[in-house]
């Protein structure tokens, strides 16, 4: 997700601690409304009621609904940062003390794949324990289809995740680290949606873990061959020069 230190809100900045408390209450209320009713449920009067603030406070901090939605997303990113940072740190530590030669050993790669699968599955379980965050994340992504500003924010957030995994796959010698990273993340998004639709039961948990493990093993288990450009040759056929390759 977007680095916490890079988060910039669009609304009016709070200058005192009590003002910050009011702003936080507005953004928290907005997330709760999104979880309960979707983006379309956001109305100034309802946000003010949920936040326990005067309705004028909404207009004071946000010039329009679009800014409120954007800042609610940034607030969501900031408050889920510790979960996403934990999986990044674990992923980076998997390779921290491994030599290049060691990473070529199939048994080592299978072990790394299994550990990464476990980390991602554990992260998925952790996120599922915060069902509100799952619903909010899905709502923001659906809204981004018709909201260019929100799409840009989500794109920046996703890019940071992709870069984290791309560096991981690059160290493993992948010929296309970014493509591998983009295989992992959509799997996580799909499984998150699956858990919302089918509930938090043993069968769903087992399926989620199995799919994550399968994806990691397919991407990591075997050393990646170097991509060699085909050699172009010219041969004579029926008196004509023909280029092959």
N, C-alpha and C positions, 0 to 999 in steps of 0.2 A: 504494500500500500504506500501512499505518499509518506515520505519521511515526516515525522512529527515536527521537526524543526522548520520544515518548509511550509507548514500550513498557514494560509493567509485567508482571513475571513473578509467577506464583502460588506457586511453590515457595519453600522456605526460602532466604533470601539468603546468599550467600557473604560471609564477613567478612575472609578473607585471600586472598592471591594463589593459594596452593596449593589452597584450597577452591574458588576460582573455576575453576581448571584442572580440578578434579574434576567440578564442575557442567557445565562446557563439554563435557567428555568424555562425560558421560552424555547430554546433549542431542544431541551429534553422533552418538553410537551409536544413539540412538533414531531419528534421521532415516535413517541407513543401513539400519536394520531395516525401517522403513516402506517405503523404496525397494525392498528385496529381497523383503519378505513382506507388505506392507500393514500397516494399523493393527492388524489382528488378530494380527500377529506379535510385538507388543510384550509381553514378559514380563520381569519384574524380573530373573530369573536370566540371561536372554539379554542384556539391556541391560548388566548388570554385567560379563558376560564380554566383550562387545564393547568396553566402555569401559575395561576393565582396572582395575575398582574393586571393593571388597567389595560383596556384595549388600546389606548393611545401609546402604550409602551412598544407595541408591535410596530406601529408606523414610525415611531421614533428611531428604532434600531434598524428597520428594514424598509427601504423605499418601495419595494414591491414583493410580490409572492415569489418571484424567481430568485431574488437574493436570499430570501428566507430558506427556500429549498436547497440552494447551493451551500449556505452556511450550515444547514442541518446535516448535509452530507459530510462536510468537513469536520463537524462536531462528532459525527459517527466514526469517521476515520481516526480521529484523535483518541477516542475512547476505546477503540479496538486495537490500537497500536501495540499494546503489550502482548496481545495474542499473536499478531502477525510477526512481531519482532522475535518472539521466542522460536518460531519455526525457522526463521531466517538464520538465527544464531546456531541452531542445531544443525541445519543444513550445511552451513559454512564449516562447522567444527568436524563434520564427517571426513573432510579431506585435509584438515589443517596439518596433520603430521604424516601424511602419506607421500612417498616419493613417486616420481613418474613411473619408475619401473614397477613399483608395488601396485600401482593402479592398472597395470596391464595384466595382472594375475586374475584369471576368471573367478576363482574362489573369493578373492578380495572384493571384486566388483559385485558378486552376488550378495555378499555380506552387506556392502554399502547400500545396494538396492533394497534389501530387506529392511535395514534400519531406516532409510528414507521413507519407505512405505509405512513403517510403524509410526514415524514422526508425523507424517501427514494424516494418517488415520487418527492418531491421538488428537491432533489439532482439530480435525473434523468433529470428533466427539466433544471436544471442549466448546467449539462454536455452537454445537447443537444444544448444549446446556443453556445457551442464551438465545432462546428461540426468537425473541423480539429482534435481535440483531440480524438473524437469518432472514426474517420477513422484511425488515427494513432494507437490507442489501438487495433482495430481489425486487422490491418496489422501486428503488433508485435505478436499477438497471433497466427495468421496463420503461420508466419515465424517460430515461436518457435517449430512447429511440426517437422521441419527438421534442427533446429539449437539448439543443446543441451545447449550451453552457454546461449542463450536467454531464453530457457525453464527454466533454473535454476533461472535466475533473475526474471522471471514472477512468478515462483513458490514461491519464497521468498516474493514477493510483495503480492500475493494472500494469503499466509499463515498468514501474518500480519492482513489482513482483516478478515480472518476466526477466528483468535484468538480474535479479538475485539468482534465479534458477539457471539462467543462461551462463553466468559465471561458473556455477557449479558444474554444468555439463561441459563447459570449455576445458576445465581442469581435467575432466575425464577423457578428453581427446575427441569430443564429438565434432564431426565435420560441419554440423549446423546446430550450435547450442541454442539459438533462439527458437528454432523449430521444436527442439526437444522440450524447452521450457513451456512452449505454447501447447504441448501435449499434456503436460502435467496440470496446468491451471484450469483448462476447461473441464478436465475430469473432476477436479475438486468442486467447481461450480455446479456441475451436473449432479454430483453426489449430494451436495448441500440441498439442492432442489428436491432430489429424491427423498431425502430424510424429512423434508417439510411435508411432502405429499403423502408419504406412507407411514409416517410416525416413527417414534423412537423405540423400536422393538428389536429383539435379538436377531431376527432374520435380516432386517435392514442393516444393522450394524455389521453383521457377517458379510453381507454383500458389498457394503461400502469398503471394508478392509480388504476383501479379496480383489476388488477392482483396482484399488490403489496399488496393492502389491503387484498385481499383474502388469499394470502400466509401468511401474518402476523397474521391474525385472526386464521387460521388453526393451526399455530405453538404456539400461545400464549394464546388465549382466555380462554381455560379450564386449570385448574391446572393439572400438570403432575402427574399421579399416580406413586407410587414407584414400581420399578420392583422387584418382589419377586421370588426368585429361587424356582422351583418346589420341593416339598418334595418327596424324593424317599422312596418307601415302598416295602416290600417283602411280597407276599401273597402265599398261597399254592394252586396250581391248579393241580388236578389229581395226587396228590402225589409229584409234583415237585415244587420247589421254583421258583417263577417268580418275577422279579424286575419290578416295575411300576414307571414311571417318569424318 
